[in-house]
Amino acid sequence: MRLPVRICLLGLTLLAFLTLQTGSYAQDIRPIIDEFAAAKSFKKVEAVIDKLAAAGDPAAAVSLRALSEGRLKFKKNDGSVFITIEDAGEFALQDPLTGNAVPTDGATAKDFKKVKVKNSIRRKIAAVLSGMTLQAKDKSQRLAGAETIFNTSDVSALPALEAAIDKETDDDVKQAFLDAQASAILASKREVSEKLAAVARIEARGDRASLALLSKFLASSEGELATRISGAIEGIESVQALWANAQNIWYGISLGSVLLLAAIGLAITFGVMGVINMAHGEMVMLGAYTTFTVQQAFSLYFPALMPFALLFALPAAFLVSGLVGLIMERGLISRLYGRPLETLLATWGVSLILQQTVRTIFGATNREVSNPSWMSGAFELGQISITWNRLWIVVFALAVFAALYFIINRTSLGLDMRAVTQNRRMAGAMGIRTSWVDAMTFALGSGIAGIAGVALSQIGNVSPNLGQSYIIDSFLVVVFGGVGNLWGTLVGAMSLGILNKFMEPYAGAVLGKVIILVLIILFIQKRPRGLFALKGRAVEQ
């Protein structure tokens, strides 16, 4: 029995040793904090602050912030230091190291005296706290501290920055520290040569914050320094113009991917069947509402699987929109082939019916579809801000394009579709059931439109009028790229998306679309079949 007891004692001893070692870092500075009770002058208070800064323990931040706020006090009878809280006549105490509540033991506010503090000491505390942030273990905290100093040009943080630069091993953080140092040097009284080097450093960074910082110092500078700052501002503005163009290109690609999803289903139905389907936008709307319904069902019955609800909404939206498209083709459109005007009017009527049906079921108000965690937030690529939901939609649009390209070029259904597109009569004479191809093509195009609705639900609210916002643009993409040509649809969608985003800053959203419409009309006058015209005997007639 003695051996297990000895093992237990050994384990307890080791545990106690580790506990003491873990807590020792914080305990080392408690005697320094207690020195505030004996600091009878501002100079002695500053000396204690210097000791805490030299200790470098982040735990000192609690008491330093309390000192800056005038809440660090000591007991008159024994000199013990606490953080006091006085609110609505109530009095409470906190530990100066941890900030945890401690019992008052009957003490009142009259039993405590405030540690002396003034504005110069508060500025000193701010500099010390900045230095402690620069030495934090968490990389993000160090970067945040450097960014704060860069934006404020805090001269008092220079000593802490220079010490942190020497100790820093992470390259990204070190570069941020050097940028912050350059900002602080510009605000300091150092030599002009150092300030010129600082301007070069800030110019190399080249972002909007750098431009704002240099613009702030330009008014108070003169001589060689003012000339250098002025040149740096011009250089940054040139770089910013390039990044702005890159941002517009990204916005255009993002819009183009949405147009691609909305138009690609229309491209194959229009190309194979020659049907102007004015209800195509409502297929997109049905896909969006299917996503909303699936998400609501998951929130009620499978809350743990909510992050994956969107993955289940994709096939559901494809099936719902595809089934509605199949019913519409078999029940209405198949009886109107060869009569394009009547087909256009009939599908427009169907679009109104579908909109009103959705209003009756879901109401006229917008519905919000939440983004899963893996589609939320954004990241920076250089100076371009990219949101995850837009990036995923671009990837998804390209995946849908690749899947549809495979179906058309590598499956029997795709072979039949291409045969019917090029020469319907010859395809029928060869034994292809053209009516079946029409039905499957229309269902496939409608199903893809439903998938587009899933994507659109992630970048805006879902409403009965959702499809109307994209139907005109979808037709423009199909006509511009070439009727029935997938590559033409891809190029057309991306071209119109990018052109839209470059036109909007100068002409506005509405006038920009009018200009693009006029340009496409002029283009069609020269190339009636679009960018990539289909080839075939029937097509060429």
N, C-alpha and C positions, 0 to 999 in steps of 0.2 A: 504493500500500500504506500510505502514511502516514495517509490519512484514516480508514480503519477502525481503525488503531492509536490515533489520537487519540480516536475515538468510544469505543473500549473504555476508554481511560484516563479519559475524562470520566465514563463510566458507573460505573467503579470508584470514582472520587472522590465522585460523588453518592451511591453506595451507602454508602460509608464515612461520609459526612456524616450521612446519615439514620440509620445505625446508632448513631453517636455521640449524635445528638439523642434517639433513642429511649432509650438507656441513660443519658442524662445525669441524669435525674431521680433514679435510684437512686444514681448515683455521687456526687451532691451531698451526701448524708448520711453517706457513709463516713467522712470526716474527723471528723464529730460522734461517730460510734460509736467511733472510735479514741480519743476523749477519755476514754472510760471507764477506759482504762489509767492515766491520770494523776489520776483522781478518788480521792483518798486518804481522803475523808470522805463521810459520808452526804449532807451538804449539797451537795457537789460532784456526787455521783451524781444528785441531784434536779435540779441545774442542767443536766446533760447531757440528762436526760429532758425538761426544759422546752424545750431547743433542738430535740429531735426532734419534740416536739409542735408547736412553731412551724413547723417545716419542712413538716409535714402530709403527708409521704410515707408511703403505706401500707406500703412495704417495710420501714419501721422496726419493724413489728409483730413480725417474726421475732425480732429481737434483744431487743425488750422482753419478749416472752413468755419467752425463754430467761433473761433477767435475773431475772424474777419467779420462775422455777423454780430459780434458782441455778446455771444451766449456762452463763452468759456469763462467760468468763475471758480473761485476756490473758497473753501470753508474758512471762516475767520478763526475758529478755535484750533483746528489741526492742520490747515493748509492743504487738505486734499482737494484735487482739481476735478471738476465735473462739467458737463454740458447741461445747462439749465433750459427748461421749457416753461414759459409762463403764458397761459392762454385763458382768457375769460376768468381770471381769478384763481385758476388752478396752477399748481406748481409740481413739476416733475423733474427727474434727473436722468441723465444718460452717461454711460461710460465714455470717457474721452478717446478711448482706443477703438472700441467696437461700435459705439453708438447704441448699444443695447440699453434698455431701461433698467435702472437700479432703484432700490427702495430709498425713500427719503428719510426713513427712521425719525419722523417727526420734525425734520428740519423745514424751515420756510425760507422765502426769498431774502428775508432780513439777515439770515445767518451766512449769506454768501457775498463776496465782493468780486466785481468784474475785473478781469485782467485788462490792463491798459491797452488801448488800440487807437490808432489814428489813420488818416488816409495814406500816409507814406508806408505805414506798416501793412495796410491792406494791399497796396501795390506790391510790396515785398512778398506777401503771402501768395498773391496771384502768380508771381514769378516762380516761387518755390513749388507751387502746385503744378505749374506747367512743366517744371523740371521733373517732378515725380511722375507725371503722365508720360513724359518722354522716356522714362526708365521702366514703365510698366511691362509686365511679362506678355500681355496680350498685344499682338502686332497691330490690331485694329485701333486700340487705344493710343498707341504711339503715333500711328498715322493721323488719327483725329487731333492729337495734341499738336503735331507739326502743322496741320492744316489751319488750326486756330491761330497759331503764331504767324503763319504766312498771311492770313487775311487781316490780322490786327497790327502787324509790324511791331510786335512787342519788343522794345529794346531791352527791357529788364530780363528777358528770357535768353539773351545771348550767352551768358556764362553757362547756363544749364544746357543750351543747345550744343555749344562747343564741347562740353564734357560728354554729352550723349553721342555726338558724332564719332568721337574717339572710341567709344565702347560698342557702338552698333555693328552688328555682323550681317544683318539682313540688307541686301542691296536696295530693295524698294524703299524701305524705311530710311536708309541713309540718304538716298536721293531726296526724299521729302524733308529730312532734316536740313540738308544743304539749301534747298529752296527756301525754307523758313528762315534760315540764317541770312540768306541774301535779302529777304524782305526786311528783316530787323536791321541789317546794316544800312539800308537805304534811309531808315528813319533815325539812325544814330548820328553821332558827330565824328565819325571816323573819316579817314583820308579819302580824297576824291578817287584815288586809284582803286581803293577797295569798293567804293560805290559803283565805279564803272564795271568792275568785275561782277558785282551783284546784279547790275542791269543785264549784262550778258547772260547770266545764269537764269534770270527770270524770263528773258526773251526766248531762251532755249526751251523753257517749259511751254510757252506759247498758247495757253488756254485763256478762257474769258477772265478768270480770276487774275491772271498775270496782266492782261490788258487793263483791267480796272485799277490794279495796284499801280502800274506805271503812270496811268492817266492822273491818279491822285497826286503823285510826287512831281509831275511835270510842272505844275503851277508854282511850286515852291523851289524849283531848281533853276540854276543859271549857268551860263558859260558852257564848257565842254560837257558837263553832266546833262544839262537840258537838251543839248544837241543829240547826245547819245540816247537819251530816253525817247526823244521824238522819233529817231530812226528805229528804235526797238518797237515803238507802237505801230509804225507803218509796217514793219516786218510781221508782227503778230497779226495785224489786220489782214495781211495777204494770206497768212496761214489759215486764219479763221474763215476767209472766203472759200478756200479749198475744202476745209472741213464742212462748211455749210453746204457746198455742192455734194460732197460725199453723203451728208445726212439726207439731202433731198433725193439722191439716188436710192438710198435705203428705203426712205418713205415711198418712193415710186415702186420699188420692187415689192414692198409690203402691199401696197394698193394693187399692184399687178397680180400678185398671188391671189388676192380676193376676187379680182375680175376673172382670173383664170378658172377658179373654182366655180364661179357663177356662170361662166360662158361655155365651159368645155362640154357640158351636157347638151346645151343648146346647139353647139357646133355639129355634133353627130346627128341629132334629130333633124336639124335644118339641112344638113348635107345629104343625108340618106333619103329623107322623106320629102324635103322641100316644104315642110310645114312651118309657118310662122306662128310659133306657140306663144301667145301673149300671156298664158298662165304659167310660164316657166318660172317667173319670180315667186309665184305662190308655192311651187315645189320647194324652193329655197326656204320660204316661210314655214312650211310644214316640217321641214327638217329641224329648224330652230325650235319650234314648239315641241317637237318630239324630244329634243335635248332637255328642254325645260321640264317636261313630264317625267322623263327618266330620272333627272336629278331630284325632283320632288319625291319620287317613289323611293329612291335610295336614302334620302334624308329621313323618311318615315320608317322604312323597314330594314335598311342595311346601312346605318350611319357610319359604321366602321369602314365601309367600302366607298365612301363618298369621293376620295381622291381618284377612284377608278371609274366613276359614273360616266365620264366622257367616253371612255373606251367602249362601254356598253351602248352608249347613245349612237355611235357611228353606224353599226349594222342596223339598229332600230330605225334610224332616220332613213337609211337607204331603202329598207323594206317598205316603210310607210309611204314615202314619196314615190318609190317605184311602183307600188301597188295602185296608188291613186293615178299615176300616169298610165299604167296598163288599162285600168278601167276607162279612163278618159279616151284613150286611143281606140279601144275596142267598141265602146258605146257611142262615140261621137265622131272622132276624127276620121276613122276608117270609112265613114259614109260621105265624107266631104273631100276626098282626094280629087285633085284636078280643079278644085274651086277655091283658089287661095284667099279671095276676099271673104267668102263665107267662113272659111276656116279661121281667119284672123278674128272675125267678129264673134264666132262661137267660142274660141279660146279666151277672148276678152271677157265674155259673159261668164265662163267658168271661173276666171280669176276673181270676178266680183262675188260669185257664189261662195268660193272658198274663203275669201276674206270675211264675208259676213258670217259664215259658219264658225270660223275661229273666234270672231268677236262674241258670238252667242255662247260658245263653250268656255272661253278663257277670259272674256271681258275685253273692253277696248283699251284699257290701260297697258302700259309697257310692263313686260315681265323681265326680271333680272336673272341671268344665269351666271352663277359664280364660277370663277376660274379655279381649277385645282392648284395645289401648292406648286407643282412643277411647271405651271404656266404663269405664275405670278412673279412680279418684280422685274428688274432690268439689270443690265450690266453695261459697262463702258468698253468700247473698242476704239482705242485712240481717243478722239473727242466726239465719237458717235455714240449716242445712247440707243441701245437696242433692248426692246421689251421682249420678254420670253414668250408671251402669247403670240406676238407678231412673228417671231422667229419660227415657232412651231407651226404656224399657219403656212409660212413659206415652204418649210420642209414637207408639210402635209400636202400642199398643192402640187409640189413636184412629184411626190409619191403617187398621188391620184393620177397625174399625167402619165407617169411611167406604167402604172397598172392598166390604164385605158389603152395606152399604146401597145402593150403586150396583148391585150384582148383583141384589138383590131388586127394586129399583124401576125399573131401566133395561134389563134384559135379558129375553129370552124365557123363560129358566129361572126367573127371579124372578117373572115374570107367572104362569107355571104353578104355582109354589110358592104364591103368594098365592091363586090360584084353588082349589087343593086344600085349603089351610088353611081357607078360608071355607066351601066346600061341595064335599066330595069327590065325591059322586054327580053333582052338576050338572057338575063339571069333567070327569068321565069321560064323561058324556053329550055334552059338547061336543067330544069327540075327544082330550082330553088323556090321555096315557098315564100314569095315576097311579102305576103300579108303577115306571116309569122315573123319575118325579119323586121318588118315595120313595127310590130307590137313589141318585140324584144328590144329594138333600138330605142323606141320611145320610153319604155320602162327603164332601160339602162340610163338614158339621159336624165330622166326625172329622178332616178335614185341618186345619181351623182349630184344633182341640184340639191337633194336633201342633205347629202354630206356637206355641201357648201354651207347649208344652213347651220350645221353643227359648228363649223369654223366661225361663221359670222356671229354666232351667239356669244363667242368669247371676246369680241371686241366692241360690243354694244348691246343695248337692250333689245329684247325681242318684242315685236309689235305686229299687228295684222298687216301693216303697210311695209314690212321689211323688204319684201321682194320687189316692190315698185321702185325702190332706191337703186336697184342694180339691173333691171330689165333693159333699159335703154343702153346702158354701158355694155351690157352683154351682147346686144345686137351689133353695136359699133365694133366690138372686138372681133366678132365672127365675120362681119363684112370686110373689115380692114385686113384681117389675117388671111382670109380666103375660106369660102364656105366649105365645111366638111373636112378641112385640113387641120390636124392636131398641132403640127409645128407652127402653122400660121396663127392658130389660136394662142399658143404660148408666146410667140414673138409679138403678136398684136396686143395681148394683155399687158406684157411688160413694157412695151413701147408707150401705150396710152397711159399706164400708171405713172411712169417716169415723167412723161410730157405734162401730165396733169399737175404733178407736184412742182415742176419748174414754172408752170404758168400761174399757179395760184398766188404767189407773193406779188406778182406784178398786175394781174388782171382780176384777182378774186376768184372764188370758187365757181360762181355762176357764170360770169363772163368768160372764165377760162374754159369751161365746158362748151360754151357756145362757139368759141374760137376753134376748139378741137373738132367740133361737129362740122364747121365750115371747111376746115382743112381736110377732113375725111371725105366730104362730098367732092371737093376738088380732086382728091387722090383717086376716088372711084371713077371720076370722069376719064382719067388717064388709064387706070387699071381696073376695069369693071369686075374682074374676078378676084381682086384682092392681091395681097403680097404673094401668096402661094396658091396658085390656081390648080384645081384638080384636073387630071387628064383622063380622057376616055371618050369613046365615040359619042355617047349620049350627051356628055358634058360639053363637048366641043361644038355641038350643033347649035 
